[in-house]
Amino acid sequence: MELGLYTFADVSVTPGPDAIDPHQRLRNLMEEIELADQVGLDVFGLGEHHRPDYAASAPAVILAAAAERTKRIKLTSAVTVLSSDDPVRVFQQFATLDLLSGGRAEIMAGRGSFIESFPLFGYDLGDYDELFAEKLDLLLKLNDSVNVTWSGSMRAPIHDRGVYPRPYQDRLPIWIAVGGTPQSVVRAAQLGLPLALAIIGGEPARFAPLFQLYREAARRSGHDPQKLATSLNVHGFVGETTGQAADDFYEPQAEVMNRIGRERGWGPTSRAHFDQARSPRGALFVGDPETVAEKIVAQHKLFGNDRFLLQMAIGVMPHAKIMKAIELYGTRVAPIVRREVQAAKGAEPAGA
């Protein structure tokens, strides 16, 4: 199972002595991705947002900078808001990233959990579903062939045009990111695309039927479910002790969730809610390396996922603490998880 990280590159929304501006956040982010590569993590993802509280409105540019400072880690969007972008430019940007990185680029395409990009780029939210379906169709055609002929109702047609550059890989890996909508799960399955499921609340066990739906829908569409990868994308944090991890993570995470909650009409969170969520049956993966590894393994037994991505940098957190958490994740959590997953498959642990 691949293990990795993702972030939205949070920045401070109010000035102050500990505020982190976009310049500093992106410099810190380069060091975080470089360290993730050095400690042996498999994937680093960067989300696209167009808000004052995030610095990553152009993930491909940031990931291209990271490509020059890393050697083996895969670099992916998390997610690309395809509905409000041009698939030709998305493909060209990530093909360029793929060339720079020597074949480590991926696209995680989604409809996005925020809507700021739609009015920004002149799209109607009433076309939310149609925009994504049509643009995904074009992106897949661009990935399959150099010369493309395509037409739709939401974009000007393309008549036998070549799209360059081509990626280093034969094709860019394109994942579909979903937040729990069965229709989105079925669409990914019918297209034979890998699926990334974000779980940021509730009990993860109740999301397991979505993976079952995905595999069954893939089978009915003529795809081999064993060849389709799945990922869990969750929130969490790793510390030397479980208490320290919880104390470090709670305030930044709660500030973000409450701020977004006020926009969306959610009730406020609390330390009691947080502590419940980091229990064995909750959605937060917070604790010492052994605790987090145990929970990752338990969820793998439930979902059978091929990838696990952890969002640790939520809100404005001290750079040193994020760096330490990445170190612990790569050097102490990952070896336990890999050993246990291999053992569960009946294989000899790597390096034994």
N, C-alpha and C positions, 0 to 999 in steps of 0.2 A: 504494500500500500504506500502510495506517495504521501508525503507530509509536507505541508507548506504554510505560508502566511499570506494574509491579504490586509490591505489598509485603504482608507480613503484620504490619507494625509491630512488629518485634522489640524486646524490652526485655531488660534485664540480669536474669540469674537469680541472681546473687550480688552482695552489696553491695560497694562499693569507690569510690575517688575518681572513677573514670570511668564509674560505673554510670549507666544511663539508665532512669528509672522511667516508668511509663505516662503520667503527666502531661506530662513533658518530651518523651516520644516523640511524643505526639499533637500537641503544639504545634509540634514540628519538622516533623511530617508535613504540617500545614497549609501551611507555607512551601514544602515540597517539591512539593506538588500545585500551589500557586500558581505556582511557578517553571516547572514542566512546561507549564502553560498559557501562560505568557509567552514561552517559547522555541519554541512552536509544535508541541509534541507533541499527538497526536490522542486518546490514551486514558490514563486512570489507573485501575488496578484495585486493590481492597483485599480481601484474603482474610479469611475468617471462621475464627477458632480460639478454643478455650476452654481455654487452657493458660496457665501462669504466664509463659511466655517470649514471649507475644504480647499486644499491647494491643487488637487488633481483634476483639472478640467481637460487635460491633454495627456492621458496615460501613456500613449505610444512614445511621446517625446521623453518623458521621464524614464520609461523602461529602456529606451535607446541609450540614454546616459548610463543606466545601470548595466547594460550589456557590455560596455567597455570596462567595467570594474568587476565583472564576474566571469566565471569559467564554465559552470555546468548547470546552474539552476535555471529552470524554465521560467519564462517571463510572460505573464498573461494579464489581460484586462480583467476587471472583477467588479463591475461589468462595463462593457461598451454599450451605451444606450443607443442601440441601432436604429430605433424608431425615429430619432431626431437627427441622424447623421446621414451622410452619403455613403452607401456601401462601397463605391469605387474608391473613395478616399480612405475609408477604413481598411480595405484590402491593401491598398498601396502602402499605407503607414505600417501595417503589421508585416507585410512582405519585406519592407525595408528593415524593420526591427529584426526579422528573421535572418536576413543577410548579415546584418551587423553582429548578431549573436551566434551565428553558425548553426542555425536550426533550432533555436530555443523559444521561439515566439508562439503564442497561442492567443485566440480570441475567445472570450466568454461573453456571449451576446445575450442581452436581456432587454426587457421593456423599461427597466429602471423603477426604483421605489420612490423617486422624486420626480416632479413634473416641470422643473424650472427650464429644462432644455427645450421644451416644446414651444412656448412663446418666444424664447430667445432666438430660435432658428426658424420661426415662422410656421409652425405646424399647429394643427387643430387637435386638441385633446379628444374631440369626438371621433377622430380617426385612429385612436390609440392602437386598437387591435389590427386594423387593416395595414397601418404603416409598418408594424413589426413583421407581419406575415409576408408582405410584399418585398420589403427590403432584405429580409432573411433569404428569400428565394433568389434575389439578385446576388447577394454575397456568396451563396453556395455555387451559383453558376460561375462567378468570377474565380472561385477557388478551383473549379474543375477544369477550366479551359482558358487558354490565352485569349482567343478571340470570342467575343460574346455578342449574341443577338438576343435582346430582351425587351419586353414592353410590359407596362403596368399602368395603373390609373393614378399613382401617387408620385410618379417621377417621369421625366422625359425618357423616351425609349433609347436603346442603344442598338446600332445597326452594324454588326460585324466589325467591332472595334477591338483592337488589342489593348490589354491593360497590363502595364508594367510598373515596377519590376516584378518578376516572378519570385516567389520565396525560395529560400535555400532548401527547404523541405519540398517534397513533391506537392504536398498540400498543407495549408495551415490547419492545425487542429482547431476546430470550432465547436465550442461547448454551448449549450443552452442553459442559462441560469433561470431558476424559478424560485418563487417564494411560497409555493404550496398550492398553486392552482392546478387542478387535475387536467384541464384542457391544455395547459402549457406542457405538462408532463407527457401527455399523449402526442402532442405535436413533435416533441423531440424524438420520441420513440418511432413515430411513423417516418421521420426523416433519417433515422439511423444515426442520430447525433448523440454524443455523450451529454450527461445531465448533471448539473450542479444544483443542489438543493440547499437553500439558506434556511437555517433554523435559529431564530434569535429569541424565541420565547416558547412557553408551554413545555410539555413533555415530549422529548424527541420520539419516544415510542409510537406516538400517535401519527407520526409522519411516515412510518415504515410502509404502510399500504401504498404510498405514492411510488415507492421503488418497485413494489410488486406490480402496480398498474403499469409502470414504465416498461418493465420486462415483458409483461404479457402483451401489451400493445405492440412492442417491437417484434415479438414472435409472430403476432397476427399480421404484421406488415411485411413479413419475410426477412426480418433481420435476426441474426443470432444474438440473443441477449448476453451471451458470454463474451462477445466481442465489443460490447458497448460499455464504456467506463461510466462510473458514477462518483460523485463527490459530495461530501458534507461540508458546508461552509458555516462556521459557528463563531461565537464570541468566547473569549477566555484569556487567561493570563497565567504565567508560570513564575513562581517565586521559590526561594530557598525553603520556605515553610508555607503551609497552607494559610496560616493567619496573615503572614506578610503579603502573600499574593492577593488575598481578599481585601486587605486594607489598601493596598496600592491601586487596585483596579476599581474598587467600588465608586469612589467619588467621581473620577472622570467618566466612567460608564454611565452612572446615574445622571450626571449633568447632561450628557448627550441624549439619553433616553427621555428625560423629562422635557428637554428643549424641543425635541421632535414630537413628543407626546402632546405638548401644548398646541402645536400646529395641527395635529391630527385628532385631537379630542380624546387622547388616552388619559387614564387616571395616572397620578404621580406614582413613581416607584418609591421604595423604601429599603432600608438595610434588611428588614425581615424578608421582603420579596427577593432581594438579591441573594440572601443566604439560602433561601429555599431553592432558587434557581441553580445554585452551585452544588446542590445535593446530588447524589448518584442518579436520580431520575430527572433532574432539571436540565435546562438547555445550556447553562454556562459551564465552561471547562476551566475552572479556577482552582489552583492549588499548588502543592509541591510537585516535583517531577513525577513521583510515583503515583500520586493521586490523579493527575491529569492523564498519565499513560494508561492507568487502569480504566478510566472512563472512556478514552479513545478506543481501547480494545473492546470494551463492553458494547459500545455503539457499533463497532465494526461487526461484531457477532450478530447484531440486530439488523443492520442494513446491508452488510456485504459490500460496502463501498470500496472503491479503488483508490480514492484520494480523500484527504482530510485537510481542510484549510482553516486556520485559526486566525481570527482578527483580534490582535492583542492591543494595538495602538488605537484605542477608542477614546476620543476626547484628547485634551492636551495632557500628555504624560511626560515626565522627565525623560530625556533621551537616554540617560544612563540606565534607568530602570528598564526601558524597552530593550536596550542592548543586552542587559543581563538576562532578561526573559528569553530573548532569542537564543542566547548561548545555552541556557538550560534546556530549552526546547530541542535544540539540535544535538547537544552532547549527552543529555540524560533522558529526556522523554523519548526521542526517536529510537534509540537503541532498544529500549524496552518494548515499544510498540512493534517494531520490526521483528524482534525475536518472537514475541507472542503470536503475531499474525502468521509467521512462518510455521511455528509449532502447531498452530491450529489447522494448518493445511497439510500437516504430516511431513513437512520438509525439515531438513536440518537447518538450524539457525545459521545465518551468514557469519563466516569467520570462525565457526566452531571447529 
